[in-house]
Amino acid sequence: MAQSDGWSLSKLHLPQETEVLMIRSTAVALMSLWCAATAQVDLTGIVSDQIGNPLEGVAVHLVRKDLSAQTDTSGRYFIADGAVVSRSAGTLALARTVNVRDGALWLSLDEPQHVRVELFDMSGRCVATAADRAFEAGTHSVSAGARNRADALFFLKATVGSQVTTFRYVPFAGKGPSADHSAQGPRSLAKSAVVSDTLRFTKAGYVTEDVAVESYSGTVDVTLDTVGPSRQWWMSTFQNGRSKYMHRDWNVGYIFYVYSDTYNPHPSWVSYMGAKPDVIGGGMARYSDWPRHCGGDLSYPVNAVMPGSMLEIEKATHYAYWVKFSPVDTWVVLGFSTMPNDWKPAGGTFLDGYKAVANDDYNQWYYKMGQRMRWKLGQLGKDHTKVVLRPNWEMNQDTSMRPNFWDNGGWIALYNKMMKNFAENFRAGFGYHVPIIMDVAHGTQGCLKVTQNGPCNEGNLESFLSGDAEGVYDMVGVSFHPGNWNSGTTEQIKKLVYGPWPAPTDPSKSKFFPMMDAVSAARKKGIAVAFTEWSPWNTLDYYTPRGGEAVDAFADFLEENKDIVAFTCGHHPSFVNESYNPYADAAFGTAWKDGVKRHKARFGYVQ
């Protein structure tokens, strides 16, 4: 059935022609729902853009209660539980919002309509008609009446043209239904209890905003940022249009630097590059079971992290330095797999495990994971708004997600559904729209295999940003590692950066992703790019004599697209060491030194 985003609050859909008989037949069921509720919902607020203009048509969703509404022309929304909407297929959206608040029925009409508002008791008898007349377009309120019938359960029926909406309604004595009852009964106690839920605000062209709520009553006003180049959330710490520490057009830092009491390469980066990094990235510890992967099992507290689990961020060697010494406004990129490594259900296959995640079986695990990570960051004194997730990095191979998803029967649509479940539930638990990167390796040898569901390399990066994955990602990126096999000539370097790279003749081989693929996909989707892992190959077998040329080509490309570049992270401590040459090979030493010097010139600190 057709449905307006702002009407169905209880997800109970009934035929349009239902009248008093419907109210009688559903009274008992609705009464039981009312009594079973642990907290009544009464939320409102105004949604505006960055300069204060009200936004109409914003979809508002209370995640755990699964209640929805939509903002009217003034940017206001109302969410209250208990609405039952009956509407036949093809019916036009005659009223943008219909809600009960403060003892009144509120209507937002797109055009003049005849409105009839009736109050029914539990027997289905009409006890009052609050309105039966024509209303002009705009927002109106109609007194629901029956305030002298304290604590009785009624049904409030609003007919707008051919649209019928019915609410459960309890008028507290002398007050509207949103007021607390004077007696300390279960309902008023539940209403004042602390809750844990998320309000999600969504509108095309704007960033989805998740707001944590601890009460089901009150006012929550929200400002939405636009997407695309104007939505540069990664510039939140910029000063005078430049990154805070490196003074570049995007955040510059490093990735995969370990730290221990006896090994600390971080000061070398600061000394060589000229300032503290704007961003630090790495990979978190890997575990093969869900409890250690998510910081505890489902019964473990959410204001704690299980010892020996992945969420003990401070014990991960890539993040120990960030935890101990980095300023609170340093961005951090947390890399991890969305599933335990080498995990499969008892008696099942790896593919069975992927399907279980896609079928919502582990949503609650992700929700708890988000709650615990938010708690852990607070304990570490870190700003949760400066965290970026890089889940399943280089997901077209087995770098992070092990074993190889594609070699074990995975396909794009399945992966996208898995990521949707992870993102929605983790963010709901985290209570904030933490940015997520869709990250691939630029090209590998045979990592995307042909499966029973067709070749996994048939699409471009947009395939991983569409369908179920729509709205999951805030950035897209490709690892950039020039080597002798892809950057041996100037022409190859150009193709590595701008494409197109020749398609593999062997269907079992991987699709190659040039840097331009990420930028093209990002611009079409209105998101950013983040190259969180890059540097020329630093091994004798794979290095290219043209490493410095490749660094310059990459830097030129970033300058051309700097309006949507969020981060770049140099890979490996050797990338700031001009003398690095463990092979005692003269040609390697010369090429590596040239690449490192170009790295400093193009990515180092500037005044």
Secondary structure, DSSP 4 states (H G I P E B T S, - for coil): ----TTT-SS--EE-TT--HHHHHHHHHHHHHHHHH-SS--EEEEEEE-TTS-B-SS-EEEETTTTEEEE--TTSEEEEES-EEEE--TT----EEEEEEETTEEEEEESS-EEEEEEEE-TTS-EEEEEEEEEE-SEEEEEE---TTSTT--EEEEEEETTEEEEEEE---TTS-TTSPPSS--HHHHHHHS---EEEEEE-TTB--EEEEES-SEEE--EEPPB-GGG--GGGTT-BTTB-TTT-SSSEEEEE-----SS---HHHHHHHHSS--SEEEEE----SSHHHHTTS-TTS-SSS--TTSTT-GGGSTTTHHHHHHS-TT-EEEEEE-SS-TT---TT--HHHHHHHHHTTTTHHHHHHHHHHHHHHHHHTT--GGGEEEEETSSTTTTSSSSS-TTTTT--HHHHHHHHHHHHHHHHHHHTB---BEEEEES--SS-S-EETTEETTSS-GGGGSSGGGTTT-SEEEEEB---TTTSSSHHHHHHHHH-PPPPPSSTTSPPP--HHHHHHHHHHHT-EEEEEEE----STTT--TTHHHHHHHHHHHHHHTGGGEEEEEEESGGGG-TT--TT--HHHHHHHHHHHHHHHHHHS---
